[in-house]
Amino acid sequence: MLADARKKLASEAPKKAYEFAVVIPVQLAADDDALGKAALSLKEAERQLKQTDGLDTSAMTQRLAQAEEALEAGNAGQAIGLADGVVRSIVQEREAMDNVQRALRQRKKLISQYEDRDDESDWTERLTAIEQAADTRRWSEASELLSMMNQDLDKEGKASEEALELYDFVMAEWRILRNQCEAIGIKVEDEDRRLTEQTIAEAGDALSVGRIEDCLEQLGSADASMERLRRRI
């Protein structure tokens, strides 16, 4: 821009030369301001990086070095972007670490949601994967695995509650119907009554170990045999 201003001046175009030259101080001041902001961003990232006990900071340290190189080269925007990215990563990792450590301190509560289920080993394997990620300070990964596990446990828990409500309803209906069967002489040896007793019992067993689909299937069979008994009564 300065060279262009000199050319305009040499070609006797002082107004154009002035227009080119007058913006140079403004741009230099803006660049100085941007570099100052970049230096502050790097300083904050360095401060945060020193307070990261328990985090894996290898990638963050590398990005901070790249930010310093960008600052030295006068690339304020890139330096700010890299430094601010380091700070965001630290905040995210720290939050993930706190979340995972809090959950692992309540490990028994987590286990209680799936113990005694038929698929207990699958849930244990998922918990082990979370613990392994935490042991190697891969906190974001551990937090994501924990979130997915909690979502699936909540889903299973809701399905179990709904199945339990249906089981209790069928049991209540069966108590009434069983008394009616006794009253008219339909004894335990009767095929429909025996099938009803059996399927309800199997539904309860399936529910107790978390086999929700099996439970619902058995309750459906029980409802069918109960309906046959009702028609006979």
C-alpha positions in Angstrom: 0.0 0.0 0.0 2.9 2.3 0.8 4.5 1.5 -2.6 1.3 2.2 -4.4 1.0 5.5 -2.6 4.5 6.5 -3.7 3.6 5.6 -7.3 0.5 7.7 -7.2 2.5 10.6 -5.7 5.2 10.2 -8.4 2.4 10.3 -11.1 1.2 13.5 -9.6 -2.0 12.1 -8.1 -1.5 13.3 -4.5 -5.2 12.7 -3.5 -4.9 9.0 -4.4 -1.6 8.8 -2.7 -3.1 10.2 0.4 -6.0 7.8 0.3 -3.6 4.8 0.1 -1.3 6.1 2.8 -3.8 7.3 5.4 -5.2 3.9 6.1 -1.8 2.3 6.9 -1.6 3.6 10.5 -5.2 2.5 11.1 -4.4 -1.0 9.9 -1.2 -1.2 11.9 -3.0 -0.2 15.0 -5.7 -2.8 14.3 -3.0 -5.5 13.8 -1.3 -4.5 17.1 -4.7 -4.7 18.9 -5.4 -8.1 17.4 -1.9 -9.4 18.3 -2.5 -8.1 21.8 -5.7 -10.0 22.1 -4.0 -13.1 20.7 -1.3 -12.7 23.4 -3.9 -12.5 26.1 -5.7 -15.6 24.7 -2.4 -17.5 24.8 -1.7 -16.4 28.3 -5.1 -17.6 29.5 -4.7 -21.0 27.7 -1.3 -21.4 29.4 -2.8 -20.6 32.8 -5.6 -23.1 32.2 -3.2 -25.7 31.0 -1.2 -25.5 34.3 -4.3 -26.4 36.2 -5.2 -29.6 34.5 -4.4 -32.3 37.0 -5.9 -35.6 35.9 -6.3 -34.6 32.2 -4.4 -35.8 29.2 -3.0 -32.5 27.8 -0.7 -33.8 25.1 -3.0 -32.7 22.2 -3.7 -29.4 24.0 0.0 -28.7 24.5 0.6 -29.3 20.8 -2.2 -26.9 19.8 -0.8 -24.3 22.2 2.6 -24.5 20.5 0.9 -24.0 17.1 -0.8 -21.0 18.5 2.5 -19.5 19.7 4.0 -20.1 16.3 1.0 -18.3 14.7 1.5 -15.4 17.0 5.1 -15.1 16.2 4.2 -15.1 12.5 1.8 -12.3 13.1 -1.3 -14.4 12.4 -3.5 -13.1 15.3 -6.7 -14.8 14.1 -5.2 -18.2 13.9 -3.4 -17.8 17.3 -6.7 -16.7 19.0 -8.6 -19.6 17.4 -6.1 -22.2 18.5 -5.7 -20.8 22.0 -9.4 -20.4 22.6 -9.8 -24.0 21.3 -7.4 -25.2 24.0 -9.4 -23.5 26.7 -12.7 -25.0 25.4 -11.1 -28.4 25.3 -9.8 -28.0 28.9 -13.3 -27.0 30.1 -15.0 -29.9 28.3 -12.5 -32.5 29.5 -12.7 -31.2 33.1 -16.5 -31.4 33.0 -16.3 -34.9 31.5 -13.8 -35.9 34.2 -16.1 -34.6 37.0 -19.1 -36.3 35.5 -17.4 -39.7 35.2 -15.6 -39.6 38.6 -19.0 -38.7 40.2 -20.6 -41.7 38.6 -17.8 -44.1 39.5 -18.0 -43.0 43.1 -21.6 -44.2 43.0 -20.6 -47.4 41.2 -22.9 -49.6 43.4 -25.9 -47.5 42.5 -25.1 -48.0 38.8 -24.6 -51.7 39.2 -27.9 -52.0 41.2 -29.8 -51.1 38.0 -28.7 -54.2 36.2 -27.5 -56.8 38.7 -29.3 -60.2 38.6 -30.5 -59.6 35.0 -29.8 -62.2 32.4 -27.7 -59.7 30.5 -25.7 -58.6 33.6 -22.4 -59.5 31.9 -23.1 -57.2 29.0 -23.7 -54.2 31.3 -20.6 -55.1 33.4 -18.6 -55.1 30.2 -19.9 -51.6 29.3 -19.0 -50.4 32.8 -15.5 -51.8 32.5 -15.0 -49.9 29.2 -15.9 -46.7 31.0 -13.4 -47.4 33.8 -10.7 -48.3 31.3 -11.2 -45.0 29.5 -11.1 -43.1 32.8 -7.9 -44.9 33.9 -6.2 -43.6 30.7 -7.7 -40.1 31.2 -9.8 -40.3 28.1 -12.5 -38.4 29.9 -14.7 -37.3 26.9 -14.9 -40.9 25.7 -15.6 -42.2 29.1 -18.4 -39.6 29.6 -19.9 -40.4 26.2 -19.9 -44.2 27.1 -21.5 -43.4 30.5 -24.2 -41.2 28.9 -25.1 -44.0 26.5 -25.2 -46.6 29.3 -27.4 -44.4 31.5 -29.8 -43.8 28.6 -30.1 -47.5 27.9 -30.5 -48.3 31.6 -33.3 -45.7 31.8 -35.0 -47.2 28.8 -34.8 -50.7 30.3 -36.0 -49.4 33.6 -39.0 -47.8 32.0 -39.8 -50.9 30.1 -39.5 -53.0 33.3 -41.9 -50.6 35.1 -44.5 -50.9 32.3 -44.2 -54.7 32.3 -44.5 -54.8 36.1 -47.7 -52.8 35.9 -49.1 -55.2 33.3 -48.0 -58.2 35.3 -49.7 -56.8 38.4 -52.9 -56.2 36.5 -53.0 -59.7 35.1 -52.3 -61.2 38.5 -55.2 -59.2 40.0 -57.5 -60.4 37.2 -56.3 -64.0 37.7 -57.0 -64.0 41.4 -60.6 -63.0 40.7 -60.9 -65.5 37.9 -59.3 -68.3 39.9 -61.9 -68.0 42.6 -64.6 -68.2 40.0 -63.0 -71.3 38.6 -62.9 -72.9 42.0 -66.6 -72.0 42.6 -67.8 -73.9 39.5 -65.3 -76.8 39.8 -62.6 -75.9 37.3 -59.7 -77.4 39.2 -55.9 -77.1 38.9 -55.8 -80.1 36.6 -57.8 -78.3 34.0 -55.6 -77.5 30.9 -56.6 -73.8 30.6 -56.2 -73.2 34.3 -52.8 -75.0 34.4 -51.6 -73.1 31.4 -52.6 -69.8 33.0 -50.8 -70.6 36.2 -47.7 -71.7 34.3 -47.5 -68.7 31.9 -48.0 -66.2 34.7 -45.3 -67.8 36.7 -42.9 -67.8 33.8 -43.8 -64.1 33.1 -42.8 -63.3 36.7 -39.5 -65.2 36.4 -38.7 -63.4 33.1 -39.5 -60.0 34.6 -37.3 -60.6 37.6 -34.2 -61.1 35.4 -35.0 -58.3 33.0 -36.3 -60.4 30.0 -39.0 -58.0 29.2 -40.0 -59.4 25.8 -40.3 -62.9 27.3 -42.4 -61.5 30.1 -44.8 -59.8 27.7 -45.1 -62.9 25.6 -46.0 -65.0 28.5 -48.5 -62.5 29.8 -50.1 -62.5 26.3 -50.4 -66.3 26.5 -51.9 -66.0 30.0 -54.5 -63.5 28.8 -55.5 -65.9 26.0 -56.0 -68.9 28.4 -57.8 -66.7 30.9 -60.2 -65.5 28.2 -61.0 -69.2 27.4 -61.8 -69.7 31.1 -64.1 -66.7 31.1 -66.1 -68.1 28.3 -66.5 -71.4 30.1 -67.7 -69.6 33.2 
